Amino acid sequence: TSLLSPHWGGVPLVMAFAWLVLFGYVRQMACPPLAAAAWLTSIDLVVDPLAANRLGCWVWESTGPYYGVPWSNFGGWFAVSLLLFALAKPRVTPDPRIRWIGFSAILFFTVAAIGTRLWLAGAIGVGLILLDLARTARSTLPVFHETFSHAFRRAAPENAGLARYHGC
């Protein structure tokens, strides 16, 4: 549709930039290329039913069984993602801002999918959110614990009448 003009090769140009944001978000997870491509394709399982159907951002020439989205769309996402993740340098400097931008996009589309009764897309989104939170907690919890324990020891001297913190 003309909703997301201009187009390049039949694809709304804004979607290419949105894809780059999500690509950067997934790169922050430092997954192997196969897992990263699967993660990025899973995000499209949340976005496409909402954008194509409920929001009318684009129309598929041939429909498919997943909310009218053809499987070739997801295969294309996976193939292009796999190629680019394989070509990208393996390590990236962690940047929580990039993680939160990507996470907020998934959260937005998940809530919108649930709100418009796209239950399977919403459930996939909830799964992605929970997996992201679990990965983030696992990677930041030791840092948080170390920071918290030092701060607590400084704030609560041993003779302050409070139980001394010994860690968990």
ZADODO-335084 format. One record per residue (C-alpha): residue in three letters; z negated, y negated, x; residue number from 1; chain. Coordinates in nm, 2 decimals, decimal comma. Each point is the difference from the previous one (the first is absolute). Layout:
REM residues N
REC   residuo        w        v        u   num   cadena
REC       Ala        Z        Y        X   NUM        A
...
This chain:
REM residues 168
REC   residuo        w        v        u   num   cadena
REC       Thr     0,00     0,00     0,00     1        A
REC       Ser     0,01    -0,36     0,10     2        A
REC       Leu    -0,38    -0,03    -0,01     3        A
REC       Leu    -0,04     0,06     0,37     4        A
REC       Ser     0,31    -0,18     0,14     5        A
REC       Pro     0,16    -0,03     0,25     6        A
REC       His     0,12     0,35     0,07     7        A
REC       Trp     0,14     0,16     0,31     8        A
REC       Gly     0,19     0,32    -0,04     9        A
REC       Gly    -0,13     0,03    -0,36    10        A
REC       Val    -0,36    -0,02     0,11    11        A
REC       Pro    -0,22    -0,31    -0,08    12        A
REC       Leu    -0,06    -0,17     0,33    13        A
REC       Val    -0,36    -0,06    -0,08    14        A
REC       Met    -0,05     0,38    -0,02    15        A
REC       Ala     0,10     0,03     0,36    16        A
REC       Phe    -0,27    -0,24     0,10    17        A
REC       Ala    -0,25     0,18    -0,22    18        A
REC       Trp     0,09     0,32     0,16    19        A
REC       Leu    -0,06    -0,15     0,35    20        A
REC       Val    -0,35    -0,10    -0,11    21        A
REC       Leu    -0,07     0,35    -0,12    22        A
REC       Phe     0,16     0,14     0,32    23        A
REC       Gly    -0,24    -0,21     0,21    24        A
REC       Tyr    -0,29     0,11    -0,22    25        A
REC       Val     0,07     0,37     0,05    26        A
REC       Arg     0,06    -0,05     0,37    27        A
REC       Gln    -0,36    -0,13     0,02    28        A
REC       Met    -0,12     0,35    -0,09    29        A
REC       Ala     0,15     0,15     0,32    30        A
REC       Cys     0,13     0,31    -0,18    31        A
REC       Pro     0,27     0,23     0,14    32        A
REC       Pro     0,34    -0,10    -0,12    33        A
REC       Leu     0,02     0,28    -0,26    34        A
REC       Ala    -0,33    -0,10    -0,16    35        A
REC       Ala     0,08    -0,37     0,02    36        A
REC       Ala     0,33     0,06    -0,18    37        A
REC       Ala    -0,17     0,20    -0,27    38        A
REC       Trp    -0,27    -0,27    -0,04    39        A
REC       Leu     0,26    -0,27    -0,04    40        A
REC       Thr     0,21     0,21    -0,24    41        A
REC       Ser    -0,32     0,06    -0,20    42        A
REC       Ile    -0,05    -0,37    -0,04    43        A
REC       Asp     0,35    -0,02    -0,15    44        A
REC       Leu    -0,11     0,27    -0,25    45        A
REC       Val    -0,25    -0,27    -0,13    46        A
REC       Val     0,23    -0,31     0,03    47        A
REC       Asp     0,33     0,12    -0,13    48        A
REC       Pro    -0,10     0,12    -0,35    49        A
REC       Leu    -0,16    -0,34    -0,06    50        A
REC       Ala     0,26    -0,22     0,16    51        A
REC       Ala     0,30     0,18    -0,15    52        A
REC       Asn    -0,13     0,08    -0,34    53        A
REC       Arg    -0,28    -0,23    -0,11    54        A
REC       Leu     0,09    -0,31     0,20    55        A
REC       Gly     0,38     0,04    -0,02    56        A
REC       Cys     0,05    -0,10     0,37    57        A
REC       Trp     0,29     0,24     0,03    58        A
REC       Val     0,19     0,27    -0,19    59        A
REC       Trp     0,10     0,34     0,13    60        A
REC       Glu     0,37     0,09    -0,05    61        A
REC       Ser    -0,10     0,36    -0,03    62        A
REC       Thr    -0,35     0,10    -0,12    63        A
REC       Gly    -0,23     0,26     0,12    64        A
REC       Pro    -0,30     0,20    -0,13    65        A
REC       Tyr    -0,28    -0,22     0,15    66        A
REC       Tyr    -0,02    -0,29    -0,24    67        A
REC       Gly     0,38    -0,03     0,01    68        A
REC       Val     0,00    -0,04     0,38    69        A
REC       Pro     0,25     0,23     0,17    70        A
REC       Trp    -0,13     0,23     0,27    71        A
REC       Ser     0,27    -0,13     0,23    72        A
REC       Asn    -0,20    -0,33     0,01    73        A
REC       Phe    -0,31     0,17     0,13    74        A
REC       Gly     0,21     0,21     0,24    75        A
REC       Gly     0,16    -0,32     0,13    76        A
REC       Trp    -0,34    -0,16     0,05    77        A
REC       Phe    -0,13     0,31     0,18    78        A
REC       Ala     0,31     0,03     0,23    79        A
REC       Val     0,01    -0,37     0,10    80        A
REC       Ser    -0,38    -0,01     0,05    81        A
REC       Leu     0,00     0,31     0,21    82        A
REC       Leu     0,28    -0,13     0,22    83        A
REC       Leu    -0,17    -0,34     0,05    84        A
REC       Phe    -0,35     0,15     0,05    85        A
REC       Ala     0,15     0,24     0,26    86        A
REC       Leu     0,17    -0,29     0,18    87        A
REC       Ala    -0,30    -0,24    -0,01    88        A
REC       Lys    -0,24    -0,01     0,29    89        A
REC       Pro    -0,27     0,26    -0,06    90        A
REC       Arg    -0,30    -0,23     0,03    91        A
REC       Val    -0,06    -0,33    -0,17    92        A
REC       Thr    -0,28    -0,25     0,05    93        A
REC       Pro    -0,23     0,04    -0,30    94        A
REC       Asp     0,01    -0,31    -0,23    95        A
REC       Pro    -0,23     0,01    -0,30    96        A
REC       Arg     0,20    -0,28    -0,16    97        A
REC       Ile     0,31     0,21    -0,02    98        A
REC       Arg    -0,20     0,29    -0,13    99        A
REC       Trp    -0,15    -0,21    -0,28   100        A
REC       Ile     0,34    -0,15    -0,10   101        A
REC       Gly     0,15     0,35    -0,04   102        A
REC       Phe    -0,32     0,13    -0,17   103        A
REC       Ser     0,00    -0,29    -0,25   104        A
REC       Ala     0,37     0,07    -0,08   105        A
REC       Ile    -0,09     0,36    -0,08   106        A
REC       Leu    -0,30    -0,11    -0,20   107        A
REC       Phe     0,21    -0,25    -0,20   108        A
REC       Phe     0,27     0,26    -0,09   109        A
REC       Thr    -0,26     0,27    -0,08   110        A
REC       Val    -0,19    -0,22    -0,24   111        A
REC       Ala     0,32    -0,12    -0,16   112        A
REC       Ala     0,12     0,36    -0,03   113        A
REC       Ile    -0,32     0,11    -0,17   114        A
REC       Gly     0,00    -0,32    -0,22   115        A
REC       Thr     0,35     0,09    -0,12   116        A
REC       Arg    -0,08     0,37    -0,05   117        A
REC       Leu     0,20     0,13     0,28   118        A
REC       Trp    -0,27     0,26     0,05   119        A
REC       Leu     0,16     0,22     0,28   120        A
REC       Ala     0,10    -0,31     0,20   121        A
REC       Gly    -0,35    -0,14    -0,05   122        A
REC       Ala    -0,16     0,33     0,11   123        A
REC       Ile     0,22     0,01     0,32   124        A
REC       Gly    -0,11    -0,36     0,07   125        A
REC       Val    -0,37     0,08    -0,05   126        A
REC       Gly     0,05     0,29     0,24   127        A
REC       Leu     0,16    -0,22     0,26   128        A
REC       Ile    -0,28    -0,26    -0,04   129        A
REC       Leu    -0,27     0,27     0,04   130        A
REC       Leu     0,18     0,15     0,31   131        A
REC       Asp     0,03    -0,35     0,15   132        A
REC       Leu    -0,36    -0,08    -0,06   133        A
REC       Ala    -0,11     0,34     0,15   134        A
REC       Arg     0,21    -0,06     0,31   135        A
REC       Thr    -0,12    -0,36     0,04   136        A
REC       Ala    -0,37     0,11    -0,05   137        A
REC       Arg     0,04     0,28     0,25   138        A
REC       Ser     0,15    -0,23     0,26   139        A
REC       Thr    -0,23    -0,30    -0,05   140        A
REC       Leu    -0,33     0,17    -0,09   141        A
REC       Pro    -0,10     0,07     0,36   142        A
REC       Val     0,07    -0,37     0,10   143        A
REC       Phe    -0,19    -0,12    -0,31   144        A
REC       His    -0,29     0,23     0,07   145        A
REC       Glu    -0,03    -0,11     0,36   146        A
REC       Thr     0,02    -0,37    -0,10   147        A
REC       Phe    -0,24     0,04    -0,28   148        A
REC       Ser    -0,26     0,20     0,20   149        A
REC       His     0,00    -0,26     0,28   150        A
REC       Ala    -0,02    -0,29    -0,24   151        A
REC       Phe    -0,29     0,17    -0,19   152        A
REC       Arg    -0,19     0,07     0,32   153        A
REC       Arg     0,02    -0,37     0,10   154        A
REC       Ala    -0,09    -0,12    -0,35   155        A
REC       Ala    -0,30     0,23    -0,04   156        A
REC       Pro    -0,23     0,01     0,30   157        A
REC       Glu    -0,21     0,31     0,04   158        A
REC       Asn    -0,33    -0,18    -0,08   159        A
REC       Ala     0,13    -0,18    -0,31   160        A
REC       Gly    -0,18     0,25    -0,23   161        A
REC       Leu     0,33     0,15    -0,11   162        A
REC       Ala     0,11     0,36     0,07   163        A
REC       Arg     0,21     0,01     0,31   164        A
REC       Tyr     0,36     0,09    -0,05   165        A
REC       His     0,10     0,32     0,19   166        A
REC       Gly     0,35     0,04    -0,12   167        A
REC       Cys     0,15     0,26    -0,23   168        A
